[in-house]
Amino acid sequence: SKTLDFQPALLISDVIMPDMNGVEVAIRVREMLPDCEVLLLTGQAAAVDLMQRARSAGHNFDILNKPIHPDELLRWVSRRMKRDSGGSA
């Protein structure tokens, strides 16, 4: 297995992308970095099916619908990072 030069604490990705969708990216990241938080963003109904298939395979990721206000995104990141560092959420 390849060692990463960096260990991100958070992945934020769109669900619908060319070549590889965000759910596939999230699954691969979690395989390499099990403690990495994952937030998926979507503005398309097609993402619901992708998320349901991922959950049925045992993969659970947070998802927010676009458009998302920057303040809402920052609140989510702040809560998640506090929780992971042992702070209260």
N, C-alpha and C positions, 0 to 999 in steps of 0.2 A: 504494500500500500504506500502511496506517495505521501511524504511529509509536506505539510503546507508551511510556507514561510511566514504566514500570519494566521491568527486564530480569531476570526471575527465573532463578536458576541451576538450580532443581529444581521439577518438577511431580510431585505425588503424587496419584493419582486412583483411585477405584474403577473397575472395568471396567463393571459393570452399573449403569446409572443411567437415569432416565426421560429421554425426548427425545433425548439424544445420549449414546452410550456412551463410556467412557473411552478406548477406542482411537481413536475419531474426534476426541476432544478432543486427545489426544496428537499425532495427525497434524497437526492445525491449529496447535498450539503449535510443533511442530518446523518447520512451514513458515515461521512468523514468527520463531522463535528456534532456529536449527539446533543451537546449542551447549547448549540447555537439557536437563538430565538428566530422564529420565522413568521413574517407577516406578509400575506399575499393581498394584493390589491386587484380589484376587478371592476369593470363597468359593463360586463357582458354576461348574459344569462347562460352562455355556454360553459362558463366557469363552474356553475352549480354541479353539472354532471361530473366534471373533473374532480371537484372536491368530494363528491359522494363516493366516487371510485377510490380515491385516496383514503378516505375514512374507512371504507370497507376493507381496505388492505392494512389497516392499523396505523395510518399516518394522520395525525391531527395537527392542523395549522390554523392559526388565526387568520381571518379574512376580513377586510374592510372594503366597502363598496365605494367606487369612484363616482363622482368627484368627491374627494375628501378635503376638508379644510385643513390647512397646515397646522392649526392649533390642535385639532383632533389627533392628527398624526403624532405631533410632539407629545401630547398627553399619553397616548398609547405607549410610545417609546419610553417615556419617563417612568410610567408605572411598571413596565416590564423590566427595565434595567434596575430599578430599585428593588423589585422582588428578587431578581437573580443575584443581587449583591448582598442580600440578607436584610435589606430595609423593609419597612412596611409599605404595602401597596395601597 
